[in-house]
Each structure stands twice: as C-alpha cells, then as structure tokens.
Amino acid sequence: MNKLAILEGLLFVVGDEGLTTNKISEILKIENKEVLELVEKLRAIYSSEDRGLALKFLGNTFKLTTKNEHKDYYTALLENEGTNDLSVQALEILAIIAYNQPITRVAIDEMRGVNSGYTMRKLCAKGLIRECGKSDLPGRPNLYKTTNDFLDFFGLSSLEELPPMEQTIASDDEEVNLFSTKYTEELEIIE
C-alpha cells in the first residue's frame, strides 16, 4: 500500500475542505509523526518546477492548491466567457435541484425523462451542486443540493430569493380538449 499516493488522492478528493493531521492519521491508521513525514515528502514532490500544484497548510488543514506563479493563467481561464456558460440542460437540472433539494439523480432523471449523470458531474466539478448525504431508498443513492457557489453564480443571498414556481395544472372543473390545437396554419393533404 502506497500511503503517499493514498494521501495525494485523499487531498484531491476533499478539495477546498482540506484534511487535518488527525483526520489523515485516522484514515490511514498511522501516527501523526508519520503523517507529517508523508506530508513533507508530498510537499517536496509538488515543489518541483514541473508540477502545477502545491501542498499548503491553510486553516489548520493540508490542501492541494494551484501555484501562485501560475495565477495569471488561471485568471485568464476563469475570465474566458465560454467557461462560465451553462447549457440549457445544466440550467434545468440546477432548477430541479434548487426547488427540490435534497434530491437523488434518479428523481432528477425521472422529472427530465433523460439521464442527467454527465451534466451533474460537470455541475459538481463547477462547484454549483454537491453530494449532501444518502437517501433511505433501496441502494442508498446520493442526495444532491446546491452550494454557496450556486448562490454566488446567480447573485442570490439565499434560496428564499428564488422566484416562486408557477404551477399551470388544469383544475378538475376545467374541461381540457386533448384533440384541439392552438395552431391555425392549414395543412395540405397529399393524396
């Protein structure tokens, strides 16, 4: 078992949250002294000029970060207008999650009628949604909710600022003609 590789993967998975020495010790089942030795080895690897990441101790946690000397390139990427656009599918999924959270991917798929997995992975990568637990349904599927980045992206201070959902369901008293059309163009019948 390569503990150094496992530590690197753990730091990647937790992202901005980072990991404390105690948490790493608990997960890897090693002493804090060995954790610090692993961290120093990983820090030495990332200090190489041919690496784009750095290992830093921030907020009492170890985190993988980008290197400061490359920040102009990251800024250019984030300022590129094409990278911040959301597709219609992504907006639809965000709306479903925002109004129904926490919600499973299967429930989203049922509402949309198509598989949402790929778009949801992209939304997770952009930090607009995240896993927030497990459902009690069979198989214990993941539950998803929106993040603070979602609120920032749409200029909202809280979910209460979302516009109310309009419901356009015909009441039982209304008669609905399923065979009429609102289109008035004439159809040419070809014999």
Backbone as CSV, one residue per row, in Angstrom:
resi,resn,N_x,N_y,N_z,CA_x,CA_y,CA_z,C_x,C_y,C_z
1,MET,0.851,-1.179,0.000,0.000,0.000,0.000,0.898,1.245,0.000
2,ASN,0.719,2.102,-0.995,1.499,3.320,-1.121,0.760,4.455,-0.403
3,LYS,1.158,4.726,0.831,0.477,5.737,1.648,0.611,7.129,1.070
4,LEU,1.715,7.399,0.401,1.923,8.712,-0.206,0.893,8.950,-1.311
5,ALA,0.684,7.937,-2.152,-0.307,8.052,-3.235,-1.717,8.169,-2.660
6,ILE,-1.984,7.432,-1.590,-3.311,7.498,-0.964,-3.539,8.895,-0.395
7,LEU,-2.529,9.452,0.271,-2.644,10.803,0.825,-2.930,11.813,-0.281
8,GLU,-2.219,11.691,-1.394,-2.433,12.599,-2.524,-3.879,12.493,-3.020
9,GLY,-4.372,11.261,-3.163,-5.754,11.066,-3.597,-6.757,11.629,-2.602
10,LEU,-6.500,11.435,-1.315,-7.399,11.972,-0.285,-7.467,13.491,-0.364
11,LEU,-6.321,14.135,-0.517,-6.297,15.593,-0.604,-7.006,16.092,-1.856
12,PHE,-6.902,15.332,-2.938,-7.611,15.697,-4.163,-9.117,15.585,-3.968
13,VAL,-9.557,14.491,-3.346,-10.991,14.235,-3.166,-11.648,15.290,-2.279
14,VAL,-10.998,15.693,-1.194,-11.626,16.654,-0.276,-11.560,18.081,-0.789
15,GLY,-10.685,18.356,-1.736,-10.633,19.680,-2.357,-10.388,20.798,-1.368
16,ASP,-11.244,21.831,-1.425,-11.082,23.027,-0.601,-11.221,22.765,0.894
17,GLU,-11.865,21.689,1.271,-12.051,21.411,2.692,-10.740,21.067,3.369
18,GLY,-9.839,20.403,2.656,-8.566,20.015,3.232,-8.721,18.934,4.293
19,LEU,-7.587,18.483,4.822,-7.578,17.448,5.863,-6.635,17.846,6.990
20,THR,-7.054,17.617,8.213,-6.191,17.863,9.364,-5.245,16.689,9.540
21,THR,-4.198,16.909,10.308,-3.252,15.836,10.621,-3.981,14.681,11.300
22,ASN,-4.860,15.006,12.238,-5.596,13.956,12.956,-6.488,13.145,12.033
23,LYS,-7.139,13.801,11.077,-8.031,13.082,10.157,-7.219,12.156,9.248
24,ILE,-6.089,12.634,8.763,-5.232,11.793,7.925,-4.749,10.594,8.728
25,SER,-4.351,10.845,9.964,-3.892,9.781,10.856,-4.979,8.735,11.064
26,GLU,-6.203,9.206,11.256,-7.348,8.308,11.476,-7.639,7.463,10.236
27,ILE,-7.626,8.089,9.073,-7.957,7.385,7.828,-6.874,6.371,7.458
28,LEU,-5.612,6.790,7.541,-4.511,5.907,7.147,-4.079,4.958,8.263
29,LYS,-4.649,5.185,9.452,-4.312,4.357,10.617,-2.804,4.372,10.898
30,ILE,-2.274,5.615,10.961,-0.861,5.813,11.272,-0.746,6.925,12.311
31,GLU,0.427,7.047,12.925,0.688,8.088,13.923,0.846,9.447,13.245
32,ASN,0.590,10.529,13.997,0.721,11.888,13.468,2.132,12.159,12.947
33,LYS,3.139,11.584,13.593,4.525,11.771,13.158,4.719,11.250,11.735
34,GLU,4.144,10.088,11.438,4.254,9.524,10.092,3.467,10.356,9.086
35,VAL,2.335,10.909,9.526,1.545,11.794,8.656,2.399,12.979,8.235
36,LEU,3.070,13.595,9.198,3.895,14.766,8.885,5.049,14.402,7.943
37,GLU,5.611,13.210,8.095,6.663,12.754,7.182,6.116,12.596,5.766
38,LEU,4.923,12.003,5.633,4.294,11.843,4.318,3.994,13.201,3.697
39,VAL,3.485,14.114,4.495,3.152,15.454,4.004,4.410,16.138,3.480
40,GLU,5.516,16.018,4.193,6.765,16.640,3.742,7.259,16.022,2.433
41,LYS,7.131,14.710,2.281,7.516,14.052,1.024,6.656,14.565,-0.132
42,LEU,5.348,14.654,0.108,4.435,15.132,-0.932,4.704,16.600,-1.254
43,ARG,4.978,17.387,-0.231,5.289,18.804,-0.441,6.553,18.947,-1.297
44,ALA,7.543,18.095,-1.067,8.788,18.133,-1.849,8.519,17.794,-3.314
45,ILE,7.653,16.809,-3.544,7.300,16.438,-4.917,6.639,17.611,-5.633
46,TYR,5.703,18.276,-4.947,4.973,19.387,-5.562,5.805,20.663,-5.675
47,SER,6.909,20.744,-4.956,7.735,21.947,-5.057,8.541,21.966,-6.350
48,SER,8.566,20.859,-7.063,9.263,20.768,-8.338,8.669,21.764,-9.331
49,GLU,9.538,22.325,-10.162,9.114,23.325,-11.144,8.158,22.762,-12.196
50,ASP,8.195,21.445,-12.430,7.342,20.859,-13.462,5.979,20.402,-12.919
51,ARG,5.623,20.821,-11.741,4.321,20.496,-11.157,3.464,21.762,-11.075
52,GLY,2.177,21.621,-11.324,1.264,22.764,-11.300,0.545,22.949,-9.983
53,LEU,0.708,22.000,-9.068,0.036,22.079,-7.776,1.052,22.284,-6.660
54,ALA,0.541,22.714,-5.522,1.364,22.871,-4.323,0.575,22.291,-3.153
55,LEU,1.289,21.861,-2.129,0.659,21.374,-0.901,0.876,22.436,0.156
56,LYS,-0.220,22.965,0.694,-0.114,24.055,1.670,-0.884,23.703,2.929
57,PHE,-0.472,24.329,4.024,-1.149,24.193,5.310,-1.922,25.478,5.522
58,LEU,-3.235,25.423,5.324,-4.099,26.604,5.411,-5.293,26.295,6.303
59,GLY,-5.607,27.172,7.213,-6.777,26.986,8.063,-6.725,25.698,8.866
60,ASN,-5.549,25.338,9.371,-5.354,24.142,10.184,-5.566,22.848,9.397
61,THR,-5.525,22.930,8.070,-5.674,21.736,7.235,-4.653,21.759,6.110
62,PHE,-4.328,20.583,5.617,-3.471,20.455,4.442,-4.364,20.455,3.217
63,LYS,-3.976,21.240,2.210,-4.780,21.366,0.992,-3.879,21.364,-0.226
64,LEU,-4.401,20.773,-1.296,-3.752,20.910,-2.597,-4.243,22.216,-3.197
65,THR,-3.318,23.049,-3.650,-3.679,24.325,-4.261,-2.911,24.480,-5.564
66,THR,-3.297,25.462,-6.337,-2.520,25.796,-7.527,-1.358,26.681,-7.098
67,LYS,-0.339,26.735,-7.924,0.831,27.548,-7.597,0.570,29.018,-7.913
68,ASN,1.015,29.887,-7.018,0.819,31.330,-7.188,1.444,31.857,-8.470
69,GLU,2.578,31.282,-8.868,3.259,31.789,-10.053,2.499,31.517,-11.353
70,HIS,1.457,30.704,-11.297,0.651,30.407,-12.485,-0.698,31.118,-12.467
71,LYS,-0.913,31.998,-11.490,-2.251,32.566,-11.289,-2.765,33.367,-12.487
72,ASP,-1.870,33.981,-13.263,-2.320,34.739,-14.437,-3.034,33.827,-15.440
73,TYR,-2.559,32.593,-15.570,-3.178,31.638,-16.499,-4.540,31.181,-15.982
74,TYR,-4.634,30.984,-14.668,-5.910,30.567,-14.085,-6.932,31.694,-14.195
75,THR,-6.468,32.918,-14.002,-7.352,34.075,-14.135,-7.858,34.184,-15.569
76,ALA,-6.975,33.967,-16.530,-7.381,34.025,-17.942,-8.433,32.967,-18.241
77,LEU,-8.277,31.791,-17.673,-9.254,30.721,-17.877,-10.609,31.113,-17.298
78,LEU,-10.615,31.627,-16.076,-11.867,31.962,-15.416,-12.545,33.164,-16.040
79,GLU,-11.759,34.076,-16.623,-12.344,35.251,-17.255,-12.820,34.974,-18.666
80,ASN,-12.429,33.833,-19.234,-12.876,33.451,-20.570,-14.381,33.218,-20.506
81,GLU,-15.145,33.999,-21.254,-16.599,33.945,-21.135,-17.185,32.575,-21.441
82,GLY,-16.538,31.769,-22.255,-17.069,30.465,-22.610,-17.027,29.451,-21.486
83,THR,-16.150,29.628,-20.493,-16.018,28.631,-19.443,-17.098,28.752,-18.381
84,ASN,-17.776,29.893,-18.332,-18.785,30.094,-17.301,-20.207,29.927,-17.801
85,ASP,-20.365,29.573,-19.082,-21.692,29.378,-19.632,-22.268,28.055,-19.153
86,LEU,-23.576,28.034,-18.970,-24.272,26.808,-18.598,-25.234,26.443,-19.711
87,SER,-25.284,25.168,-20.034,-26.189,24.693,-21.069,-27.624,24.723,-20.552
88,VAL,-28.566,24.579,-21.466,-29.975,24.518,-21.084,-30.208,23.337,-20.150
89,GLN,-29.554,22.209,-20.440,-29.692,21.015,-19.595,-29.187,21.293,-18.183
90,ALA,-28.038,21.979,-18.083,-27.469,22.298,-16.771,-28.391,23.224,-15.991
91,LEU,-28.954,24.224,-16.669,-29.881,25.142,-16.002,-31.135,24.410,-15.524
92,GLU,-31.629,23.490,-16.348,-32.808,22.705,-15.981,-32.521,21.862,-14.735
93,ILE,-31.373,21.211,-14.705,-31.001,20.380,-13.554,-30.812,21.243,-12.317
94,LEU,-30.163,22.393,-12.471,-29.987,23.294,-11.328,-31.326,23.743,-10.760
95,ALA,-32.277,24.052,-11.638,-33.601,24.466,-11.175,-34.288,23.340,-10.410
96,ILE,-34.212,22.123,-10.944,-34.833,20.974,-10.273,-34.223,20.777,-8.894
97,ILE,-32.904,20.845,-8.814,-32.237,20.650,-7.523,-32.564,21.790,-6.566
98,ALA,-32.499,23.028,-7.051,-32.737,24.183,-6.180,-34.130,24.142,-5.549
99,TYR,-35.130,23.726,-6.307,-36.503,23.729,-5.801,-36.890,22.439,-5.077
100,ASN,-36.092,21.381,-5.227,-36.476,20.092,-4.646,-35.406,19.484,-3.739
101,GLN,-34.389,20.234,-3.372,-33.283,19.655,-2.618,-33.650,19.279,-1.196
102,PRO,-33.007,18.247,-0.679,-32.077,17.345,-1.333,-32.824,16.367,-2.235
103,ILE,-32.188,15.960,-3.321,-32.841,15.117,-4.319,-31.824,14.156,-4.929
104,THR,-32.295,12.981,-5.329,-31.411,11.989,-5.945,-31.325,12.216,-7.455
105,ARG,-30.274,11.682,-8.055,-30.123,11.781,-9.508,-31.249,11.047,-10.208
106,VAL,-31.681,9.919,-9.643,-32.762,9.146,-10.250,-34.041,9.979,-10.310
107,ALA,-34.332,10.711,-9.244,-35.525,11.570,-9.231,-35.411,12.669,-10.276
108,ILE,-34.215,13.205,-10.445,-33.996,14.233,-11.471,-34.202,13.629,-12.854
109,ASP,-33.642,12.428,-13.072,-33.811,11.738,-14.353,-35.279,11.492,-14.655
110,GLU,-36.047,11.107,-13.636,-37.481,10.857,-13.836,-38.211,12.133,-14.215
111,MET,-37.864,13.250,-13.601,-38.516,14.529,-13.930,-38.172,14.978,-15.339
112,ARG,-36.915,14.763,-15.731,-36.461,15.217,-17.042,-36.763,14.218,-18.147
113,GLY,-36.815,12.932,-17.800,-37.048,11.907,-18.806,-35.799,11.479,-19.544
114,VAL,-34.639,11.960,-19.107,-33.361,11.581,-19.703,-32.313,11.440,-18.607
115,ASN,-31.190,10.789,-18.930,-30.107,10.618,-17.973,-29.399,11.949,-17.734
116,SER,-29.195,12.290,-16.477,-28.582,13.571,-16.114,-27.179,13.419,-15.550
117,GLY,-26.655,12.198,-15.519,-25.388,11.924,-14.860,-24.226,12.773,-15.339
118,TYR,-24.037,12.875,-16.657,-22.896,13.621,-17.201,-22.976,15.097,-16.809
119,THR,-24.124,15.700,-16.998,-24.283,17.121,-16.681,-24.141,17.363,-15.188
120,MET,-24.636,16.438,-14.373,-24.500,16.603,-12.928,-23.036,16.521,-12.507
121,ARG,-22.247,15.661,-13.146,-20.813,15.600,-12.834,-20.146,16.934,-13.177
122,LYS,-20.537,17.537,-14.299,-19.987,18.838,-14.672,-20.390,19.914,-13.665
123,LEU,-21.639,19.864,-13.199,-22.098,20.843,-12.209,-21.365,20.665,-10.881
124,CYS,-21.086,19.408,-10.515,-20.297,19.146,-9.299,-18.888,19.703,-9.474
125,ALA,-18.305,19.479,-10.650,-16.947,19.961,-10.911,-16.887,21.484,-10.874
126,LYS,-17.944,22.142,-11.311,-18.000,23.605,-11.266,-18.328,24.103,-9.858
127,GLY,-18.682,23.192,-8.963,-18.982,23.574,-7.584,-20.375,24.151,-7.383
128,LEU,-21.268,23.968,-8.357,-22.625,24.517,-8.234,-23.563,23.584,-7.471
129,ILE,-23.273,22.279,-7.485,-24.028,21.316,-6.688,-23.035,20.407,-5.987
130,ARG,-23.526,19.696,-4.954,-22.657,18.757,-4.258,-23.497,17.662,-3.623
131,GLU,-22.835,16.535,-3.339,-23.498,15.457,-2.613,-23.687,15.918,-1.173
132,CYS,-24.844,15.612,-0.608,-25.112,16.069,0.758,-25.603,14.946,1.654
133,GLY,-25.450,13.714,1.226,-25.874,12.594,2.048,-26.385,11.452,1.201
134,LYS,-27.023,10.514,1.876,-27.570,9.323,1.217,-29.070,9.249,1.482
135,SER,-29.802,8.790,0.474,-31.241,8.600,0.597,-31.519,7.293,1.334
136,ASP,-32.706,7.176,1.904,-33.125,5.936,2.548,-33.706,4.948,1.539
137,LEU,-33.765,5.323,0.273,-34.292,4.445,-0.763,-33.374,3.240,-0.957
138,PRO,-33.884,2.151,-1.536,-33.019,0.987,-1.794,-31.788,1.379,-2.605
139,GLY,-30.653,0.853,-2.212,-29.397,1.184,-2.869,-28.740,2.422,-2.298
140,ARG,-29.448,3.138,-1.439,-28.945,4.345,-0.771,-28.271,5.323,-1.750
141,PRO,-29.042,5.808,-2.757,-28.445,6.733,-3.727,-28.050,8.056,-3.065
142,ASN,-27.094,8.736,-3.689,-26.634,10.031,-3.187,-27.724,11.077,-3.313
143,LEU,-27.747,11.989,-2.357,-28.616,13.155,-2.405,-27.775,14.358,-2.843
144,TYR,-28.383,15.260,-3.587,-27.675,16.442,-4.080,-28.388,17.704,-3.644
145,LYS,-27.589,18.764,-3.463,-28.143,20.082,-3.187,-27.250,21.133,-3.815
146,THR,-27.738,22.344,-3.888,-26.954,23.438,-4.442,-25.943,23.915,-3.392
147,THR,-24.954,24.672,-3.847,-23.890,25.154,-2.968,-23.944,26.673,-2.843
148,ASN,-23.065,27.211,-2.031,-22.940,28.668,-1.937,-22.442,29.255,-3.251
149,ASP,-21.636,28.482,-3.991,-21.190,28.951,-5.306,-22.374,29.117,-6.259
150,PHE,-23.379,28.249,-6.127,-24.608,28.384,-6.905,-25.251,29.733,-6.610
151,LEU,-25.372,30.054,-5.320,-25.966,31.334,-4.933,-25.157,32.496,-5.500
152,ASP,-23.823,32.410,-5.382,-22.957,33.468,-5.915,-23.123,33.611,-7.420
153,PHE,-23.152,32.471,-8.131,-23.245,32.468,-9.592,-24.503,33.199,-10.064
154,PHE,-25.608,33.000,-9.341,-26.877,33.614,-9.736,-27.186,34.897,-8.962
155,GLY,-26.257,35.371,-8.136,-26.435,36.629,-7.412,-27.518,36.570,-6.351
156,LEU,-27.643,35.429,-5.692,-28.651,35.255,-4.645,-27.971,35.208,-3.282
157,SER,-28.649,35.735,-2.260,-28.077,35.631,-0.919,-28.587,34.386,-0.209
158,SER,-29.740,33.864,-0.642,-30.267,32.624,-0.071,-31.254,32.012,-1.065
159,LEU,-31.629,30.755,-0.818,-32.587,30.079,-1.695,-33.973,30.718,-1.631
160,GLU,-34.255,31.432,-0.547,-35.557,32.099,-0.426,-35.754,33.170,-1.501
161,GLU,-34.667,33.631,-2.103,-34.756,34.639,-3.162,-35.112,34.045,-4.524
162,LEU,-35.172,32.706,-4.610,-35.582,32.092,-5.876,-37.011,32.518,-6.194
163,PRO,-37.314,32.771,-7.462,-38.692,33.142,-7.804,-39.630,31.975,-7.511
164,PRO,-40.884,32.280,-7.152,-41.827,31.191,-6.869,-42.098,30.379,-8.128
165,MET,-42.299,29.090,-7.933,-42.616,28.224,-9.069,-44.066,28.432,-9.459
166,GLU,-44.299,28.597,-10.744,-45.668,28.735,-11.227,-46.191,27.362,-11.580
167,GLN,-47.381,27.089,-11.157,-47.984,25.812,-11.494,-49.127,26.064,-12.458
168,THR,-49.100,25.374,-13.568,-50.133,25.537,-14.590,-50.833,24.205,-14.799
169,ILE,-51.459,23.722,-13.754,-52.179,22.460,-13.825,-53.663,22.781,-13.947
170,ALA,-54.320,22.151,-14.910,-55.752,22.383,-15.095,-56.518,21.825,-13.905
171,SER,-57.511,22.584,-13.440,-58.307,22.104,-12.311,-59.295,21.050,-12.804
172,ASP,-59.858,20.304,-11.885,-60.819,19.254,-12.241,-62.059,19.825,-12.910
173,ASP,-62.390,21.078,-12.613,-63.598,21.687,-13.172,-63.420,22.090,-14.629
174,GLU,-62.165,22.313,-15.040,-61.913,22.720,-16.418,-61.955,21.504,-17.326
175,GLU,-62.604,21.688,-18.457,-62.612,20.611,-19.448,-61.459,20.852,-20.401
176,VAL,-60.633,19.862,-20.583,-59.473,20.002,-21.447,-59.718,19.189,-22.702
177,ASN,-59.632,19.848,-23.856,-59.799,19.168,-25.123,-58.428,18.738,-25.612
178,LEU,-58.177,17.459,-25.514,-56.872,16.940,-25.885,-56.652,16.886,-27.395
179,PHE,-57.713,17.072,-28.160,-57.590,16.916,-29.607,-57.579,18.247,-30.344
180,SER,-57.687,19.345,-29.639,-57.649,20.645,-30.312,-56.212,21.137,-30.357
181,THR,-55.977,22.104,-31.195,-54.636,22.659,-31.328,-54.718,24.167,-31.294
182,LYS,-53.670,24.801,-30.837,-53.640,26.258,-30.824,-53.065,26.806,-32.129
183,TYR,-52.573,25.913,-32.990,-52.004,26.343,-34.258,-53.101,26.458,-35.297
184,THR,-53.040,27.484,-36.126,-54.095,27.724,-37.081,-53.637,27.565,-38.530
185,GLU,-52.427,27.157,-38.746,-51.987,27.018,-40.130,-52.715,25.841,-40.792
186,GLU,-52.953,25.989,-42.074,-53.661,24.947,-42.806,-52.683,23.864,-43.248
187,LEU,-53.149,22.648,-43.179,-52.336,21.539,-43.624,-52.736,21.154,-45.034
188,GLU,-51.782,20.912,-45.886,-52.057,20.490,-47.251,-52.075,18.970,-47.246
189,ILE,-53.177,18.401,-47.638,-53.306,16.948,-47.669,-52.860,16.460,-49.040
190,ILE,-51.936,15.550,-49.041,-51.422,14.990,-50.274,-52.038,13.630,-50.472
191,GLU,-52.615,13.433,-51.660,-53.248,12.145,-51.950,-52.410,11.340,-52.889
